[in-house]
Amino acid sequence: ASEPYEQLGTWIFDGDQALSRTPVQSLRERLRGRVDVRHARGLETTRSRDRDGFDEALHLAHASDVVVAIVGEESILSGEAHCRSDIGLPGAQAELVKELAGAGKPLILVVMAGRPLVLGDLPGHVQAIVYAWHPGSMAGPALTDILLGEVSPSGRLPVSMPRTGGQIPIYYAHKNTGRPPTPETFVHIDEIDAGAPQLSIGNTSFHLDVEPSPAWPFGFGLGYGDVRYRAVSCPTPELRIGENLEVIAEVTNHGPYPADEVVQVYVRDLVGSVTRPVRELVAFRRVHIEPGEVTHVTFHIPSDDLAFHGRDMKRRVEPGRYHLWVGGSAAATLQTEFELIADE
């Protein structure tokens, strides 16, 4: 919250912390004369397990209308050759957040970290999460804009966020396995009967103690609008290699606040000369949508954007059927299909 050096992140050998503006500094500047912004350190470092600072933090939480807990990793904990075997919040940070939640006040969790962290059950204890990574020298003004609602958050995850460290590697563009799990075939370890036969829970591939999906998928992110996807179409569902695929998506903001949505298009090549991922991002566009507005977002995707490297390591575009999804993340469900035809 008030660490000008740590918010710069790793690989900042010429970084000048004197130029940093911290969240505490910026919130006090922006709210001076209107709101009393109080700050307690809570923990000496992100790795600390000493709870001596908990009492002051809890006292301020009980005396406040809203609590912002800024957690994460110091910059030294990430970067090249700085791996961790456990990528949960280090130290006693998770315990501090849960105790702050006990104050019964709206609690916003801001995470500053150099990697995707496993947050465990913390999302169930807070009202909102801002994943800020290590945002650099202007972290304070940027976060203040978001926390005060002066801008609607529009960042999107560049990775899939794991539920546990055991899920790693986890990424949306994986190849299809021979026994992929589905919500219908997943059986949690707590639901298995005592003495169950070995094959009684099926033979698909998943971890028994965690859902096969990520905590948040690639491309995910919320804003202050209520954005919904209603329809997607390909006016010309058949196109020749060398032509452009037209995709039209209907997107509505049902919320009372403006939204900056990142509309994303994913495809799956159903049959290829080499195995293809279950989804690939082929296009995206940021659009501003006013409250109550219905907008139609049109993409023109060159067939060359569907190319991949064959066994000879040369790029190629192959004819065939494709599934296509449009939505706000790699977990989009609004689907259509098209076919790419060989150029005669």
Disulfide bonds with the S-S distance in Angstrom:
none
